[in-house]
Amino acid sequence: MSKRSFSLPSIRFLMILLISCLGLRLLSLSLYPLMDTTEARYGEMARIMFETGDWITPMFDYNVPFWGKPPLFTWLSSLGFRLFGINEFAARVPHLAVGTGVIGLVYLFAKNAFLSAKIGLFSAVLLASTFSFILLSGAVMTDTALTFSITLSMISFWQAWSHRGKYWGYLFFVGLALGMLSKGPLAVVLIGMSLTLWLLPNGRWKRLWEVLPWGYGSLLFLLLSVPWYAMAEYKTPGFLDYFIVGEHIKRFIVSGWQGDLYGTAHERTRGTIWLYAFISMLPWSPILLWQWVRSIQEGKDTEERSDGFGSFLLLWMIAPLLLFSFSGNILASYTMPCLPPAALLLAHLHQQRPLPNWLYKVGVITPILLITLVTTLHFEIIHPKSQKAILTVWEQQAEALESDLFFLHKRPFSGQYYSGGKAKKQQGEVTTWLPLQQRPFFIVQPKNASTIYPDWTCTNRGETKKETLLFCTQ
């Protein structure tokens, strides 16, 4: 096989794939609703923040503080609402901008590390065409901001280590601070774990104290991160105990932790994070594994550079997987911080052992999958897990403004978001709450519900595949 066939895909192909992934994701943001539970929950928190003007404490519901996460994700979506109004595009586009920022960091870092703009572009395209990355980057979640923070710190550390300029040392601490505001101490743990595993061998740690501006850098970190934590504890005492002890110790070590104030713990078999990682890195995970196998067969490893660049990328990638291997409470999105180093490591391995360039053209599957997924959600070929459709019907009713709105038994987060916070939950026996009801009301209930509202006349005002909207008057 010719040497040309083992070169990288052309710049033209790489640019088309990059623009396709980012462009299609941007266009898709408004084409399907915020879905339960994560997106709608975080979107509603941002909507309440925007409505109330309280930019300190995210609210799980009106006057119910949310202590589960720092506020960066709500700040992002609230800013989107301020710029574009309250809609799906506004909720998601700031997160996609942050994801695009991660791709930009990877491009600049690879361009510098490999001394090649084309390798930089190749690395950026590998990340952008990782299906889970481009999908999660356009979602209302905490993980994109966390990934940006970790990527900024890790890249800045390497640049400072390589004497690229003093400002990189300060950017390392900025990344730490952003991590504290995006997901808390977990960001510091993940960064610290990656670097500790890399620094301990070969006496690298001896250079650590001269590489980073520990004095002014630590001060910068504290100035950027501590004020919000202090204000949050002052406004809602108990935040620090729940967030630090509960979310970062008990959630990690107690499988099925029952102390969650805002939902249920995500109990999984320990070690499941590795399976999640393989799936999250598609379509590139098989190629990454194959390159690793080739290295082992040749009796080599990822190092092959005197500066330890390969092992730096490898440990950056696997540190979150090692940490979450011991946790029973995980989600697939926890692998997102692994994706930037995975893209860089794949580019590094290609430099060492080139593969035919047609293999990398499998990346075109990502735009195709995006189109397929968004189409199925937009046209409800797959029923989206959202109450937008039934509440769109509710909004069109003449009585909507003058009547109450209830969900029977359970109010989904999307029900709260798409009703502008008006929807309430009615549970328990009808004979308990109905006699106290004074105003006409709309109620959303499952289509198979046989609930009867005595002494009230109820008419069907609309249906979706799963819900019925009733309007009841005395």
Secondary structure by P-SEA (a helix, b strand, c coil): ccccccccccaaaaaaaaaaaaaaaaaacccccccccaaaaaaaaaaaaaaacccccccccccccccccccaaaaaaaaaaaccccccccccaaaaaaaaaaaaaaaaaaaaaaccaaaaaaaaaaaaaaaaaaaaaacccaaaaaaaaaaaaaaaaaaaaacccaaaaaaaaaaaaaaaacccaaaaaaaaaaaaaaaaccccccccccccccaaaaaaaaaacaaaaaaaaaaccaaaaaaacccccccccccccccccccccccccccaaaaaaaaaacccaaaaaaaaaaaaaacccccccccaaaaaaaaaaaaaaaaacccccccccccccccaaaaaaaaaaaaacccccccccccaaaaaaaaaaaaaaaacccccccaaaaaaaaaaccccccbbbbbcccccaaaaaaacccbbbbccccccccccccccbbbbbccccccccccbbbbbccccccbbbbbbcc
